[in-house]
Amino acid sequence: MEVQVRNTPFYVKGIAVGDIVRVRADHERREFVFEEFVSESGHSTVRIIIKDDDAGDMVDATPSVPGRLIRRGTYGRSTCRRTLITHP
């Protein structure tokens, strides 16, 4: 089945919001599994691992741009923050 990516995954490289990918249903695990890339949307995704709180505050203070999606989370078990910036 072909689907459009609506939310950039943290752990998958080479895929951005709006891309079209082919997936298959894994009924045992109750999830979709990536099979192949079909077409790109033209968006770019940058992953940033922030180890310093001051640097993280600078990224958080970055002005919002229409069409830009910013997601934040923790990196593994450390206190680092991860930021995904997807830009058209």
Phi and psi restraints in degrees (range 20) as a CNS / XPLOR table:
assign (resid 1 and name C) (resid 2 and name N)
       (resid 2 and name CA) (resid 2 and name C) 1.0 -97.9 20.0 2
assign (resid 2 and name N) (resid 2 and name CA)
       (resid 2 and name C) (resid 3 and name N) 1.0 135.3 20.0 2
assign (resid 2 and name C) (resid 3 and name N)
       (resid 3 and name CA) (resid 3 and name C) 1.0 -136.1 20.0 2
assign (resid 3 and name N) (resid 3 and name CA)
       (resid 3 and name C) (resid 4 and name N) 1.0 157.1 20.0 2
assign (resid 3 and name C) (resid 4 and name N)
       (resid 4 and name CA) (resid 4 and name C) 1.0 -97.9 20.0 2
assign (resid 4 and name N) (resid 4 and name CA)
       (resid 4 and name C) (resid 5 and name N) 1.0 131.4 20.0 2
assign (resid 4 and name C) (resid 5 and name N)
       (resid 5 and name CA) (resid 5 and name C) 1.0 -70.6 20.0 2
assign (resid 5 and name N) (resid 5 and name CA)
       (resid 5 and name C) (resid 6 and name N) 1.0 124.1 20.0 2
assign (resid 5 and name C) (resid 6 and name N)
       (resid 6 and name CA) (resid 6 and name C) 1.0 -108.0 20.0 2
assign (resid 6 and name N) (resid 6 and name CA)
       (resid 6 and name C) (resid 7 and name N) 1.0 -11.6 20.0 2
assign (resid 6 and name C) (resid 7 and name N)
       (resid 7 and name CA) (resid 7 and name C) 1.0 -150.8 20.0 2
assign (resid 7 and name N) (resid 7 and name CA)
       (resid 7 and name C) (resid 8 and name N) 1.0 118.9 20.0 2
assign (resid 7 and name C) (resid 8 and name N)
       (resid 8 and name CA) (resid 8 and name C) 1.0 -66.4 20.0 2
assign (resid 8 and name N) (resid 8 and name CA)
       (resid 8 and name C) (resid 9 and name N) 1.0 122.4 20.0 2
assign (resid 8 and name C) (resid 9 and name N)
       (resid 9 and name CA) (resid 9 and name C) 1.0 -74.6 20.0 2
assign (resid 9 and name N) (resid 9 and name CA)
       (resid 9 and name C) (resid 10 and name N) 1.0 142.9 20.0 2
assign (resid 9 and name C) (resid 10 and name N)
       (resid 10 and name CA) (resid 10 and name C) 1.0 -65.7 20.0 2
assign (resid 10 and name N) (resid 10 and name CA)
       (resid 10 and name C) (resid 11 and name N) 1.0 -35.9 20.0 2
assign (resid 10 and name C) (resid 11 and name N)
       (resid 11 and name CA) (resid 11 and name C) 1.0 -99.6 20.0 2
assign (resid 11 and name N) (resid 11 and name CA)
       (resid 11 and name C) (resid 12 and name N) 1.0 2.7 20.0 2
assign (resid 11 and name C) (resid 12 and name N)
       (resid 12 and name CA) (resid 12 and name C) 1.0 -109.6 20.0 2
assign (resid 12 and name N) (resid 12 and name CA)
       (resid 12 and name C) (resid 13 and name N) 1.0 122.8 20.0 2
assign (resid 12 and name C) (resid 13 and name N)
       (resid 13 and name CA) (resid 13 and name C) 1.0 -95.9 20.0 2
assign (resid 13 and name N) (resid 13 and name CA)
       (resid 13 and name C) (resid 14 and name N) 1.0 151.2 20.0 2
assign (resid 13 and name C) (resid 14 and name N)
       (resid 14 and name CA) (resid 14 and name C) 1.0 85.9 20.0 2
assign (resid 14 and name N) (resid 14 and name CA)
       (resid 14 and name C) (resid 15 and name N) 1.0 8.2 20.0 2
assign (resid 14 and name C) (resid 15 and name N)
       (resid 15 and name CA) (resid 15 and name C) 1.0 -128.1 20.0 2
assign (resid 15 and name N) (resid 15 and name CA)
       (resid 15 and name C) (resid 16 and name N) 1.0 139.0 20.0 2
assign (resid 15 and name C) (resid 16 and name N)
       (resid 16 and name CA) (resid 16 and name C) 1.0 -132.0 20.0 2
assign (resid 16 and name N) (resid 16 and name CA)
       (resid 16 and name C) (resid 17 and name N) 1.0 167.7 20.0 2
assign (resid 16 and name C) (resid 17 and name N)
       (resid 17 and name CA) (resid 17 and name C) 1.0 -55.1 20.0 2
assign (resid 17 and name N) (resid 17 and name CA)
       (resid 17 and name C) (resid 18 and name N) 1.0 134.1 20.0 2
assign (resid 17 and name C) (resid 18 and name N)
       (resid 18 and name CA) (resid 18 and name C) 1.0 92.5 20.0 2
assign (resid 18 and name N) (resid 18 and name CA)
       (resid 18 and name C) (resid 19 and name N) 1.0 -14.7 20.0 2
assign (resid 18 and name C) (resid 19 and name N)
       (resid 19 and name CA) (resid 19 and name C) 1.0 -63.9 20.0 2
assign (resid 19 and name N) (resid 19 and name CA)
       (resid 19 and name C) (resid 20 and name N) 1.0 154.5 20.0 2
assign (resid 19 and name C) (resid 20 and name N)
       (resid 20 and name CA) (resid 20 and name C) 1.0 -105.9 20.0 2
assign (resid 20 and name N) (resid 20 and name CA)
       (resid 20 and name C) (resid 21 and name N) 1.0 127.7 20.0 2
assign (resid 20 and name C) (resid 21 and name N)
       (resid 21 and name CA) (resid 21 and name C) 1.0 -130.4 20.0 2
assign (resid 21 and name N) (resid 21 and name CA)
       (resid 21 and name C) (resid 22 and name N) 1.0 157.9 20.0 2
assign (resid 21 and name C) (resid 22 and name N)
       (resid 22 and name CA) (resid 22 and name C) 1.0 -102.3 20.0 2
assign (resid 22 and name N) (resid 22 and name CA)
       (resid 22 and name C) (resid 23 and name N) 1.0 131.2 20.0 2
assign (resid 22 and name C) (resid 23 and name N)
       (resid 23 and name CA) (resid 23 and name C) 1.0 -129.6 20.0 2
assign (resid 23 and name N) (resid 23 and name CA)
       (resid 23 and name C) (resid 24 and name N) 1.0 162.8 20.0 2
assign (resid 23 and name C) (resid 24 and name N)
       (resid 24 and name CA) (resid 24 and name C) 1.0 -128.0 20.0 2
assign (resid 24 and name N) (resid 24 and name CA)
       (resid 24 and name C) (resid 25 and name N) 1.0 150.2 20.0 2
assign (resid 24 and name C) (resid 25 and name N)
       (resid 25 and name CA) (resid 25 and name C) 1.0 -81.7 20.0 2
assign (resid 25 and name N) (resid 25 and name CA)
       (resid 25 and name C) (resid 26 and name N) 1.0 129.5 20.0 2
assign (resid 25 and name C) (resid 26 and name N)
       (resid 26 and name CA) (resid 26 and name C) 1.0 -105.7 20.0 2
assign (resid 26 and name N) (resid 26 and name CA)
       (resid 26 and name C) (resid 27 and name N) 1.0 97.1 20.0 2
assign (resid 26 and name C) (resid 27 and name N)
       (resid 27 and name CA) (resid 27 and name C) 1.0 -68.1 20.0 2
assign (resid 27 and name N) (resid 27 and name CA)
       (resid 27 and name C) (resid 28 and name N) 1.0 -30.8 20.0 2
assign (resid 27 and name C) (resid 28 and name N)
       (resid 28 and name CA) (resid 28 and name C) 1.0 -66.2 20.0 2
assign (resid 28 and name N) (resid 28 and name CA)
       (resid 28 and name C) (resid 29 and name N) 1.0 -43.3 20.0 2
assign (resid 28 and name C) (resid 29 and name N)
       (resid 29 and name CA) (resid 29 and name C) 1.0 -89.4 20.0 2
assign (resid 29 and name N) (resid 29 and name CA)
       (resid 29 and name C) (resid 30 and name N) 1.0 -7.7 20.0 2
assign (resid 29 and name C) (resid 30 and name N)
       (resid 30 and name CA) (resid 30 and name C) 1.0 58.6 20.0 2
assign (resid 30 and name N) (resid 30 and name CA)
       (resid 30 and name C) (resid 31 and name N) 1.0 49.9 20.0 2
assign (resid 30 and name C) (resid 31 and name N)
       (resid 31 and name CA) (resid 31 and name C) 1.0 -154.9 20.0 2
assign (resid 31 and name N) (resid 31 and name CA)
       (resid 31 and name C) (resid 32 and name N) 1.0 165.9 20.0 2
assign (resid 31 and name C) (resid 32 and name N)
       (resid 32 and name CA) (resid 32 and name C) 1.0 -91.6 20.0 2
assign (resid 32 and name N) (resid 32 and name CA)
       (resid 32 and name C) (resid 33 and name N) 1.0 143.7 20.0 2
assign (resid 32 and name C) (resid 33 and name N)
       (resid 33 and name CA) (resid 33 and name C) 1.0 -117.7 20.0 2
assign (resid 33 and name N) (resid 33 and name CA)
       (resid 33 and name C) (resid 34 and name N) 1.0 128.3 20.0 2
assign (resid 33 and name C) (resid 34 and name N)
       (resid 34 and name CA) (resid 34 and name C) 1.0 -61.9 20.0 2
assign (resid 34 and name N) (resid 34 and name CA)
       (resid 34 and name C) (resid 35 and name N) 1.0 134.3 20.0 2
assign (resid 34 and name C) (resid 35 and name N)
       (resid 35 and name CA) (resid 35 and name C) 1.0 -112.8 20.0 2
assign (resid 35 and name N) (resid 35 and name CA)
       (resid 35 and name C) (resid 36 and name N) 1.0 -50.5 20.0 2
assign (resid 35 and name C) (resid 36 and name N)
       (resid 36 and name CA) (resid 36 and name C) 1.0 -161.4 20.0 2
assign (resid 36 and name N) (resid 36 and name CA)
       (resid 36 and name C) (resid 37 and name N) 1.0 157.8 20.0 2
assign (resid 36 and name C) (resid 37 and name N)
       (resid 37 and name CA) (resid 37 and name C) 1.0 -81.9 20.0 2
assign (resid 37 and name N) (resid 37 and name CA)
       (resid 37 and name C) (resid 38 and name N) 1.0 134.7 20.0 2
assign (resid 37 and name C) (resid 38 and name N)
       (resid 38 and name CA) (resid 38 and name C) 1.0 -106.4 20.0 2
assign (resid 38 and name N) (resid 38 and name CA)
       (resid 38 and name C) (resid 39 and name N) 1.0 -55.3 20.0 2
assign (resid 38 and name C) (resid 39 and name N)
       (resid 39 and name CA) (resid 39 and name C) 1.0 -154.5 20.0 2
assign (resid 39 and name N) (resid 39 and name CA)
       (resid 39 and name C) (resid 40 and name N) 1.0 153.9 20.0 2
assign (resid 39 and name C) (resid 40 and name N)
       (resid 40 and name CA) (resid 40 and name C) 1.0 -98.0 20.0 2
assign (resid 40 and name N) (resid 40 and name CA)
       (resid 40 and name C) (resid 41 and name N) 1.0 155.2 20.0 2
assign (resid 40 and name C) (resid 41 and name N)
       (resid 41 and name CA) (resid 41 and name C) 1.0 -93.9 20.0 2
assign (resid 41 and name N) (resid 41 and name CA)
       (resid 41 and name C) (resid 42 and name N) 1.0 -17.3 20.0 2
assign (resid 41 and name C) (resid 42 and name N)
       (resid 42 and name CA) (resid 42 and name C) 1.0 98.5 20.0 2
assign (resid 42 and name N) (resid 42 and name CA)
       (resid 42 and name C) (resid 43 and name N) 1.0 -5.9 20.0 2
assign (resid 42 and name C) (resid 43 and name N)
       (resid 43 and name CA) (resid 43 and name C) 1.0 -80.3 20.0 2
assign (resid 43 and name N) (resid 43 and name CA)
       (resid 43 and name C) (resid 44 and name N) 1.0 155.6 20.0 2
assign (resid 43 and name C) (resid 44 and name N)
       (resid 44 and name CA) (resid 44 and name C) 1.0 -120.5 20.0 2
assign (resid 44 and name N) (resid 44 and name CA)
       (resid 44 and name C) (resid 45 and name N) 1.0 147.4 20.0 2
assign (resid 44 and name C) (resid 45 and name N)
       (resid 45 and name CA) (resid 45 and name C) 1.0 -124.1 20.0 2
assign (resid 45 and name N) (resid 45 and name CA)
       (resid 45 and name C) (resid 46 and name N) 1.0 132.9 20.0 2
assign (resid 45 and name C) (resid 46 and name N)
       (resid 46 and name CA) (resid 46 and name C) 1.0 -117.5 20.0 2
assign (resid 46 and name N) (resid 46 and name CA)
       (resid 46 and name C) (resid 47 and name N) 1.0 128.7 20.0 2
assign (resid 46 and name C) (resid 47 and name N)
       (resid 47 and name CA) (resid 47 and name C) 1.0 -103.1 20.0 2
assign (resid 47 and name N) (resid 47 and name CA)
       (resid 47 and name C) (resid 48 and name N) 1.0 130.6 20.0 2
assign (resid 47 and name C) (resid 48 and name N)
       (resid 48 and name CA) (resid 48 and name C) 1.0 -124.6 20.0 2
assign (resid 48 and name N) (resid 48 and name CA)
       (resid 48 and name C) (resid 49 and name N) 1.0 126.2 20.0 2
assign (resid 48 and name C) (resid 49 and name N)
       (resid 49 and name CA) (resid 49 and name C) 1.0 -103.9 20.0 2
assign (resid 49 and name N) (resid 49 and name CA)
       (resid 49 and name C) (resid 50 and name N) 1.0 121.1 20.0 2
assign (resid 49 and name C) (resid 50 and name N)
       (resid 50 and name CA) (resid 50 and name C) 1.0 -108.8 20.0 2
assign (resid 50 and name N) (resid 50 and name CA)
       (resid 50 and name C) (resid 51 and name N) 1.0 119.3 20.0 2
assign (resid 50 and name C) (resid 51 and name N)
       (resid 51 and name CA) (resid 51 and name C) 1.0 -103.5 20.0 2
assign (resid 51 and name N) (resid 51 and name CA)
       (resid 51 and name C) (resid 52 and name N) 1.0 -11.0 20.0 2
assign (resid 51 and name C) (resid 52 and name N)
       (resid 52 and name CA) (resid 52 and name C) 1.0 -116.0 20.0 2
assign (resid 52 and name N) (resid 52 and name CA)
       (resid 52 and name C) (resid 53 and name N) 1.0 127.2 20.0 2
assign (resid 52 and name C) (resid 53 and name N)
       (resid 53 and name CA) (resid 53 and name C) 1.0 -59.5 20.0 2
assign (resid 53 and name N) (resid 53 and name CA)
       (resid 53 and name C) (resid 54 and name N) 1.0 -37.7 20.0 2
assign (resid 53 and name C) (resid 54 and name N)
       (resid 54 and name CA) (resid 54 and name C) 1.0 -63.8 20.0 2
assign (resid 54 and name N) (resid 54 and name CA)
       (resid 54 and name C) (resid 55 and name N) 1.0 -41.5 20.0 2
assign (resid 54 and name C) (resid 55 and name N)
       (resid 55 and name CA) (resid 55 and name C) 1.0 -65.2 20.0 2
assign (resid 55 and name N) (resid 55 and name CA)
       (resid 55 and name C) (resid 56 and name N) 1.0 -38.9 20.0 2
assign (resid 55 and name C) (resid 56 and name N)
       (resid 56 and name CA) (resid 56 and name C) 1.0 -62.4 20.0 2
assign (resid 56 and name N) (resid 56 and name CA)
       (resid 56 and name C) (resid 57 and name N) 1.0 -38.8 20.0 2
assign (resid 56 and name C) (resid 57 and name N)
       (resid 57 and name CA) (resid 57 and name C) 1.0 -64.1 20.0 2
assign (resid 57 and name N) (resid 57 and name CA)
       (resid 57 and name C) (resid 58 and name N) 1.0 -35.4 20.0 2
assign (resid 57 and name C) (resid 58 and name N)
       (resid 58 and name CA) (resid 58 and name C) 1.0 -65.6 20.0 2
assign (resid 58 and name N) (resid 58 and name CA)
       (resid 58 and name C) (resid 59 and name N) 1.0 -43.0 20.0 2
assign (resid 58 and name C) (resid 59 and name N)
       (resid 59 and name CA) (resid 59 and name C) 1.0 -65.4 20.0 2
assign (resid 59 and name N) (resid 59 and name CA)
       (resid 59 and name C) (resid 60 and name N) 1.0 -42.2 20.0 2
assign (resid 59 and name C) (resid 60 and name N)
       (resid 60 and name CA) (resid 60 and name C) 1.0 -61.3 20.0 2
assign (resid 60 and name N) (resid 60 and name CA)
       (resid 60 and name C) (resid 61 and name N) 1.0 -30.6 20.0 2
assign (resid 60 and name C) (resid 61 and name N)
       (resid 61 and name CA) (resid 61 and name C) 1.0 -85.0 20.0 2
assign (resid 61 and name N) (resid 61 and name CA)
       (resid 61 and name C) (resid 62 and name N) 1.0 -1.9 20.0 2
assign (resid 61 and name C) (resid 62 and name N)
       (resid 62 and name CA) (resid 62 and name C) 1.0 -60.1 20.0 2
assign (resid 62 and name N) (resid 62 and name CA)
       (resid 62 and name C) (resid 63 and name N) 1.0 129.1 20.0 2
assign (resid 62 and name C) (resid 63 and name N)
       (resid 63 and name CA) (resid 63 and name C) 1.0 -59.1 20.0 2
assign (resid 63 and name N) (resid 63 and name CA)
       (resid 63 and name C) (resid 64 and name N) 1.0 143.0 20.0 2
assign (resid 63 and name C) (resid 64 and name N)
       (resid 64 and name CA) (resid 64 and name C) 1.0 -73.5 20.0 2
assign (resid 64 and name N) (resid 64 and name CA)
       (resid 64 and name C) (resid 65 and name N) 1.0 141.7 20.0 2
assign (resid 64 and name C) (resid 65 and name N)
       (resid 65 and name CA) (resid 65 and name C) 1.0 -120.0 20.0 2
assign (resid 65 and name N) (resid 65 and name CA)
       (resid 65 and name C) (resid 66 and name N) 1.0 134.5 20.0 2
assign (resid 65 and name C) (resid 66 and name N)
       (resid 66 and name CA) (resid 66 and name C) 1.0 -52.8 20.0 2
assign (resid 66 and name N) (resid 66 and name CA)
       (resid 66 and name C) (resid 67 and name N) 1.0 132.1 20.0 2
assign (resid 66 and name C) (resid 67 and name N)
       (resid 67 and name CA) (resid 67 and name C) 1.0 91.0 20.0 2
assign (resid 67 and name N) (resid 67 and name CA)
       (resid 67 and name C) (resid 68 and name N) 1.0 -11.7 20.0 2
assign (resid 67 and name C) (resid 68 and name N)
       (resid 68 and name CA) (resid 68 and name C) 1.0 -86.7 20.0 2
assign (resid 68 and name N) (resid 68 and name CA)
       (resid 68 and name C) (resid 69 and name N) 1.0 135.1 20.0 2
assign (resid 68 and name C) (resid 69 and name N)
       (resid 69 and name CA) (resid 69 and name C) 1.0 -114.5 20.0 2
assign (resid 69 and name N) (resid 69 and name CA)
       (resid 69 and name C) (resid 70 and name N) 1.0 126.7 20.0 2
assign (resid 69 and name C) (resid 70 and name N)
       (resid 70 and name CA) (resid 70 and name C) 1.0 -119.7 20.0 2
assign (resid 70 and name N) (resid 70 and name CA)
       (resid 70 and name C) (resid 71 and name N) 1.0 125.1 20.0 2
assign (resid 70 and name C) (resid 71 and name N)
       (resid 71 and name CA) (resid 71 and name C) 1.0 -119.0 20.0 2
assign (resid 71 and name N) (resid 71 and name CA)
       (resid 71 and name C) (resid 72 and name N) 1.0 141.9 20.0 2
assign (resid 71 and name C) (resid 72 and name N)
       (resid 72 and name CA) (resid 72 and name C) 1.0 -127.4 20.0 2
assign (resid 72 and name N) (resid 72 and name CA)
       (resid 72 and name C) (resid 73 and name N) 1.0 150.2 20.0 2
assign (resid 72 and name C) (resid 73 and name N)
       (resid 73 and name CA) (resid 73 and name C) 1.0 -164.4 20.0 2
assign (resid 73 and name N) (resid 73 and name CA)
       (resid 73 and name C) (resid 74 and name N) 1.0 -179.1 20.0 2
assign (resid 73 and name C) (resid 74 and name N)
       (resid 74 and name CA) (resid 74 and name C) 1.0 -93.9 20.0 2
assign (resid 74 and name N) (resid 74 and name CA)
       (resid 74 and name C) (resid 75 and name N) 1.0 158.2 20.0 2
assign (resid 74 and name C) (resid 75 and name N)
       (resid 75 and name CA) (resid 75 and name C) 1.0 -107.2 20.0 2
assign (resid 75 and name N) (resid 75 and name CA)
       (resid 75 and name C) (resid 76 and name N) 1.0 104.5 20.0 2
assign (resid 75 and name C) (resid 76 and name N)
       (resid 76 and name CA) (resid 76 and name C) 1.0 59.7 20.0 2
assign (resid 76 and name N) (resid 76 and name CA)
       (resid 76 and name C) (resid 77 and name N) 1.0 -136.4 20.0 2
assign (resid 76 and name C) (resid 77 and name N)
       (resid 77 and name CA) (resid 77 and name C) 1.0 -99.3 20.0 2
assign (resid 77 and name N) (resid 77 and name CA)
       (resid 77 and name C) (resid 78 and name N) 1.0 1.8 20.0 2
assign (resid 77 and name C) (resid 78 and name N)
       (resid 78 and name CA) (resid 78 and name C) 1.0 -83.7 20.0 2
assign (resid 78 and name N) (resid 78 and name CA)
       (resid 78 and name C) (resid 79 and name N) 1.0 178.3 20.0 2
assign (resid 78 and name C) (resid 79 and name N)
       (resid 79 and name CA) (resid 79 and name C) 1.0 -90.5 20.0 2
assign (resid 79 and name N) (resid 79 and name CA)
       (resid 79 and name C) (resid 80 and name N) 1.0 5.5 20.0 2
assign (resid 79 and name C) (resid 80 and name N)
       (resid 80 and name CA) (resid 80 and name C) 1.0 -66.1 20.0 2
assign (resid 80 and name N) (resid 80 and name CA)
       (resid 80 and name C) (resid 81 and name N) 1.0 153.1 20.0 2
assign (resid 80 and name C) (resid 81 and name N)
       (resid 81 and name CA) (resid 81 and name C) 1.0 -110.9 20.0 2
assign (resid 81 and name N) (resid 81 and name CA)
       (resid 81 and name C) (resid 82 and name N) 1.0 147.1 20.0 2
assign (resid 81 and name C) (resid 82 and name N)
       (resid 82 and name CA) (resid 82 and name C) 1.0 -112.4 20.0 2
assign (resid 82 and name N) (resid 82 and name CA)
       (resid 82 and name C) (resid 83 and name N) 1.0 141.0 20.0 2
assign (resid 82 and name C) (resid 83 and name N)
       (resid 83 and name CA) (resid 83 and name C) 1.0 -131.9 20.0 2
assign (resid 83 and name N) (resid 83 and name CA)
       (resid 83 and name C) (resid 84 and name N) 1.0 132.3 20.0 2
assign (resid 83 and name C) (resid 84 and name N)
       (resid 84 and name CA) (resid 84 and name C) 1.0 -109.0 20.0 2
assign (resid 84 and name N) (resid 84 and name CA)
       (resid 84 and name C) (resid 85 and name N) 1.0 127.8 20.0 2
assign (resid 84 and name C) (resid 85 and name N)
       (resid 85 and name CA) (resid 85 and name C) 1.0 -118.3 20.0 2
assign (resid 85 and name N) (resid 85 and name CA)
       (resid 85 and name C) (resid 86 and name N) 1.0 116.7 20.0 2
assign (resid 85 and name C) (resid 86 and name N)
       (resid 86 and name CA) (resid 86 and name C) 1.0 -109.5 20.0 2
assign (resid 86 and name N) (resid 86 and name CA)
       (resid 86 and name C) (resid 87 and name N) 1.0 125.6 20.0 2
assign (resid 86 and name C) (resid 87 and name N)
       (resid 87 and name CA) (resid 87 and name C) 1.0 -131.0 20.0 2
assign (resid 87 and name N) (resid 87 and name CA)
       (resid 87 and name C) (resid 88 and name N) 1.0 136.2 20.0 2
